[in-house]
Amino acid sequence: MNSISADKSREFAADVVRHLRAAGFEAVWAGGCVRDQLLERVPKDYDVATSATPDEVRQVFGLRRTLTIGESFGVITVLGPIGAGQIEVATFRQDAEYSDGRHPDGVTFSNAREDAQRRDFTINGLFYDPLEQRVIDFVDGERDIRRRLVRAIGDPRKRIKEDKLRMLRAIRFATTFQFDLDADTEAAIQQHADELTVVSVERITAEMRRILVHPERRRGIELLDRSKLLTVILPEASRWCASAGEERDTWLRIQDVLADPTFPVALAALLRPLVHGDTDIVERLCRRWKLSNDETRRASWMIANENTLRRARQTDWPRLQRILIAPDIDELVQLATAIEQESTGGTAETDFCRDRLQLDSDQLNPPLLVTGDDLITHGVRVGKEFRVLLDAVRDAQLNKQIANREEAIQLVDRLRQSPT
């Protein structure tokens, strides 16, 4: 698969505008790419808005270079040259009612000013002319970017009524851009927070992923709480949201300490204080968010074992060793370190774990002296005692009480002869 070049993508986006203009249509860049450019960020992709209808866009670029996946909403995808990606070209439009709270029932083609008014937030309602290199602003979006403000276009309650996902997107934009939430927009989110449930779990999860792995995740969590969305997305957090004090402050500071976490690490950090003996909470949430089995396993395992790493020097070596050789140990150490640092002010226990991880493999994870096949050959039937015997032999090996297969088999015999 060819990688996308930022320069080629930008050049192609300008060419799309140029071709549409040459055919007699209005055409400009629209939305997030304009916002990112004004924030001095490299846009991830480009969208073009035009006065050309979908059929006219296809005539300009040809049937082979266009896709009609979004045609019912006035959107045609134009395929670029190698390395340039593709551009979504949308006809200026007005939206009909949003009866499902997510998508317009229909669209009517209009003009640039009306198209800007239908969009979600002022920072996303900007247009840019790449040929004349000028911003076209019908919604005061430039001013809000300078003010570092996320503000709904027009009546925020109407914008939210149209598309409930906009509530969560507002939090994500405020988090990732480190912007403030406009007071009226925030009040509208608080008023309609319960209606987020009409949005698909997949879309909610996608937004939460982006918030939780961002360096400003703490602020995102606080905004979710303040806007009343957190308890809708995560009802298990109700007790936490109603509490205050050092426990809550420590939990929030842990979010600051985590540097570039994977999603399972960030999720474990979010859920850890909510467990309170209910070890099934992680699995329930992961099922509800439709996370993968691997993500569920990793988050659950980290929450179950982080306390052991924070008491590493007081933990029996065989027990600690089994954790240290696990495939996801680096994630666990990252989580446990953040918790230890914010809970005790130091990292002595997790530093101890890091030291042990530097041991030679023969010390950290020596080859097994006996295996399950060895036990079967020795006459041990597979059953309840099978795992007990294997664990006992492994513990004795790690504690340097036995050193070879012969001593291991002798230990097995002694254990089988001992009264239960």
C-alpha angles and dihedrals in degrees: 000000000000117000118234118247115216091215094048091046091053093045091050091049089054091047091054090055091045093052093048091049090049088054090055101261134121112249134172140158112265143198127346098012090059092047092049092049091053089049088053092246125134107249114240090214141350132239124197126207119200146171089234116105119235091260091051092049089054091049091053096049102026132245095270094056097047137072125203101205093124098031094121088064093044096261127134123181115222116203116224133207121279111302095014100087120206137299129220109222113198127189114234104264151167120225127231122220119312100226093171095047092242114055134036115252088226144335137234121203116245139147139295097269094051091043090056092051093057094057125100110243133014092240088059096043097075129113128204131201105215093189096054092027096228136130119238110207124182096158107046090255094146090056092050091050089054089047089046091232134148106212130167118240109251117332107009092206090058092048090051093044088056095051121009092195088071088078092063093040089056089057092047093050092047089049101045096040094037089234129151122247115244108247095235091046091050092048090052091051091051090050094050101031094115089060092068087090090081089068117092117260090236093059093046091049092049091055092045091052091056093047097046097049094045118103089239093055092126091060090046091054091047091050091048089052095045092048092050092240096112096071090047092053094035112022089177088071093065093102092048093048090055094048135080138185140070096325092057093042092051091049090053094046090054087063089058094050096052108096118204096334125188114245093258090053092048090046092050090051090051096048102036098089091045097060099078094171094319097113092175093065093089094052092045092052093045090052090048091051090044094235122170121268089246093055090046092050094048096048092045093047093050093051091048094051110030092090091057091056090050088057095039098135091053094046124097109256096236091056093046092044092056089056095044093056093051116118094242098047094121091059091047093050090051092052095043092048092054091048093046093048094052095039099047107012092243143067103219095129097047090042086057088054091050090052091052090049088062092062119115113268091248089060100037097040111006118187114272115266091211133013134202089264089055091054092049091050088050090056102261112143119223106256144097095322094049097081091036091058094046091050092047092052092047092049091050091048094051091046087053092240091127128028110183145030094265092056090046093055090047089054090050090053093049092049092049091051094049116098113256 
